[in-house]
Amino acid sequence: MIDVSCALITDYNGQVLVTQRSAVMHLPLKWEFPGGKVEPGESAEACLYREIREELGVDIKILNPLPVSIYDQGDRIIRLLPFQCVLIGGEINLTEHAAFLWLLPEDLKKLDWAEADIPVVQYYLESLRA
């Protein structure tokens, strides 16, 4: 099982940051919440701070954890560890992804998501309705 942290980053307008995987990445051009693999001895939170800095060039603040999503890709099992976050500094500069968007929550379902991220999208949208 591979642990992967991801950030559901919202802004003051209620928009959510999403990133599109590059054409050369596993699951090319699928949309996801940014993040990455947790290294041995690293906490999920420390991983997220590191990955967001490396991939997007920005700093975030983690607000709270969201429910874990487990997805069997056949050759590996991904345990996605999502966190609700806010952007606290920097300008987005993509180093690995093809694109990024700030979307209103109701537009999230229009994207072609990486499978592991779909339950995170569903949980987030349901939590807004509650």
C-alpha positions in Angstrom: 0.0 0.0 0.0 1.3 3.4 -1.0 0.4 6.4 1.2 -0.3 9.6 -0.7 -1.2 13.0 0.8 -3.3 15.4 -1.1 -4.4 19.0 -0.5 -8.0 20.2 -1.1 -6.9 23.9 -1.2 -9.7 26.5 -1.0 -9.5 30.3 -1.5 -11.5 33.1 0.1 -14.0 32.9 -2.8 -14.8 29.3 -2.0 -13.0 28.0 -5.1 -10.9 24.8 -5.0 -7.5 24.3 -6.6 -7.2 21.3 -8.8 -4.2 20.1 -10.9 -4.0 18.1 -14.1 -1.4 15.4 -14.4 1.1 15.8 -17.2 1.0 13.6 -20.3 4.1 11.7 -19.1 2.8 11.0 -15.6 1.0 7.8 -14.5 -2.7 8.4 -15.2 -1.9 11.1 -17.9 -4.1 14.2 -18.0 -6.4 13.1 -15.2 -7.3 15.8 -12.7 -6.4 15.4 -9.0 -5.9 17.3 -5.8 -2.1 18.1 -5.6 0.2 16.2 -3.3 2.4 13.1 -3.4 3.9 10.0 -1.9 4.6 10.0 1.8 8.3 9.1 2.3 9.5 6.6 4.9 9.5 8.3 8.4 7.6 11.3 7.1 4.2 12.3 8.4 1.3 12.8 6.0 1.3 16.5 6.9 5.0 17.0 6.4 4.7 15.3 3.1 2.0 17.6 2.0 3.9 20.8 2.9 6.9 19.4 1.0 5.0 18.2 -2.1 3.0 21.4 -2.5 6.2 23.5 -2.2 8.0 21.3 -4.8 5.1 20.9 -7.3 3.4 24.3 -7.0 5.9 26.6 -5.4 3.4 27.8 -2.7 2.8 27.5 1.0 -0.3 26.1 2.6 -1.9 25.8 6.0 -3.5 22.5 6.8 -6.9 23.1 8.4 -8.1 19.5 9.0 -7.9 15.9 7.7 -10.6 14.5 5.5 -11.7 10.8 5.2 -9.1 8.5 3.7 -9.8 7.1 0.3 -8.4 3.7 -0.6 -8.1 2.7 -4.3 -6.8 -0.6 -5.8 -5.1 0.2 -9.1 -4.4 -3.5 -9.8 -0.6 -3.3 -9.5 -0.8 -1.2 -6.3 -3.1 0.1 -3.6 -3.2 3.8 -3.0 -4.3 5.1 0.4 -5.1 8.8 -0.3 -4.8 11.0 2.8 -6.6 14.2 2.0 -6.4 17.4 4.0 -8.5 20.6 3.7 -6.1 23.5 3.3 -5.8 27.2 2.5 -3.1 28.9 0.4 -1.0 31.2 2.6 1.8 32.4 0.3 3.5 32.3 -3.1 2.5 32.3 -6.7 1.6 29.0 -8.4 4.4 27.7 -10.6 3.8 24.2 -12.0 6.8 21.9 -12.0 5.2 18.6 -12.8 1.6 19.2 -13.8 0.1 20.2 -17.1 -2.4 22.7 -15.8 -4.2 24.0 -12.7 -7.6 25.5 -12.2 -9.5 27.3 -9.4 -13.0 25.9 -9.6 -16.3 26.5 -7.8 -17.3 23.3 -6.0 -20.2 22.7 -8.4 -17.8 22.5 -11.3 -15.6 19.8 -9.8 -17.8 17.0 -11.1 -17.1 18.2 -14.7 -13.5 17.0 -14.7 -12.0 13.6 -15.6 -10.6 12.7 -12.2 -8.0 10.2 -11.1 -10.0 7.3 -9.6 -8.5 7.7 -6.1 -9.6 11.4 -5.9 -13.3 10.7 -6.8 -14.4 9.8 -3.2 -12.6 12.9 -1.9 -14.6 15.1 -4.4 -17.8 13.3 -3.4 -17.1 13.8 0.4 -16.3 17.5 -0.1 -19.4 18.2 -2.1 -21.6 16.3 0.4 -20.0 18.2 3.4 -20.9 21.5 1.7 -24.6 20.4 1.5 -24.7 19.3 5.1 
